[in-house]
Every structure is written in C-alpha cells, then in structure tokens.
Amino acid sequence: MQAWQVHENGEPSEVMRLHDAERPTPGDGQVLLKVRAANINFPDVLMCRGHYQVRPPLPFTPGVEICGETEDGRRVLANPALPYGGLAEYAVADAAALLPAPDSLDDAEAAALHIGYQTGWFGLHRRARLEAGETLLVHAAAGGVGSAAVQLGKAAGATVIGVVGGADKAVVARELGCDVVIDRRSEDVVSAVKEATGGRGADVIYDPVGGEAYTQSTKVVAFEGRIVVVGFASGTIPSPGLNHALVKNYSILGLHWGLYNTKNPKLVQHCHEQLTELAARGVVKPLVSERAPLDGAAAAVQRVADGVTTGRVVVVPSPENGAAA
C-alpha cells in the first residue's frame, strides 16, 4: 500500500515521505480499515514537529481521524492507532471505538465530523454549559475547529461572534452563520467585541489559538463567563493570571477531548448520536474546503500548519470515495 511516513521531526512538507509499505497488521482488539477519507487536524502538524503530547515512535504515519471501510463494507469513523495513521491506503483502529459514519454525509464530510465536532460539543456543552441566548465568541472561526464550534453554537441558540484573520476568512465565517464577524487584521478585537455586546462581553469564549487570542479573551469575557482552552495553534501557550480570573469572576476551562475515550467512552458515543442527528437535520455540515489526493497529503498538511486554509482539508486516497456511499 501507499503510506506517508515521518522519519524525523520537522515541518510536514520537509519530513513527510510517501512510501510503499506493508499493510499494518491489527493487534488484539483492532481492525484493519480501508481509508476512504482522512481529515487533517492540527495535531498531525504538531506530531510531525514532535510537539504534540502524544509522540508516536519514528517512523510513523500521520492522520488521526478517518472515515474508513471495514472488511464487511461498513462505513465507520475512527481514530487510527498510531503509528499506523490515516494518511495511507489502510490503517488500523480499536474495534470498540468505531463509530458509524452518518448516512447524510459523504466520506470527506464524515471524516471531518469526528474530532473537531466532538471537541466543540464537549467544550460548549459538557464544559462551558452554553445556554440559548448567551453570546459565544469563537477564535479562528473559519478554521476546522472554529467552524465546528460556530455551527454548534448556532444550533444551541447562542449569538455567535467569530474572530478571523483576513477578509477571505471573514466571508467564510459569515457563511457559517456568525452573527458578528471581526477581522483581527483590520479591527481591534477587544473594542469590536465590547461594541457588539454593549460592553457586557462574551459568556463563553472558545479558544483553539492561545497567545494573543487568549489575552484578548480575558479582556472581553463577561461576568461569570467561561473561557474554554482548546489548543494553541498560535504556538504560544498563555500563562493565565489567576488574580485576574478572581477579580473578574470568570472560569478557565481546559478541554482535552481524547481523555473521554478512556475516562468516559459512553459520553463519546452519546455525543456522536447527537452530532449524527444534527447532521441528518442539516443543522451542522462540516465545511470541506479541499479534497486532496493521497500524493498531495504532505503539501496539504503544510497548508494547515501555515494557517492558510479554511474549514477542513481532507485527503481522499481514491477519487471515487469523495462522494456519498
């Protein structure tokens, strides 16, 4: 089979190499899956760089999220068991963690419904307890993680403010349903949020960026607001001033979605059922901005690393798998 492998850490475009490799052999409790579509996530970038909390042994195949096909022909969503990731023609995954792919979504869309939307659902509902009528601020609203949070926030009845970087991404954020869009490159985020909320601020802030975005969040979070820390795409991990959280009476909530797979897997299943229903109703639909062939995977991962993409970039090993089954 064809598989991308990383033999040393560095930038994806420099360290990912396409090889002929043996199909991986499933271990106990695992299954072999034909990869129908592999969604690129920022953790793939971080693993290439050697900066992720999970460091698979070298060489490894990136790709933490796929829509795959079982030997009996079922379409499933899976997180491949590293080092045999999804940027290949075949991957292995734990049989107990497989989720049925929603019939309402094609392979590329289904692949993108998993981590980003689960993270959004857990962040907004399980951690922040977002309520209808509240204001939700989403950083990087046109990106893969942010776009999912925007759709889920709208589905929950929140007023959604999206922060983006650039006019093209502002267009995408509006199309996603943001009630207010702020371009951080041409507007002062803090002033714009205060103006949009009448000085009150945002009840829930969803932050996959860190760095300056987190600093902005602390300045615009409402009384009893909640800042959900999802990731650090900016490359800078903030050092919160807890005295500030005390004085302004807000909460800082961490979210590591992967822990739920081991700590409370039933919640993951429940979340998937909720997401499948929302997808069937057309309330949420992953924004797939690009479907790349397998031989274009390294360049696609690099584009995600460089922050120039919107929505999701999905690698489709076989062209016929880009559409609904």
Disulfide bonds with the S-S distance in Angstrom:
none
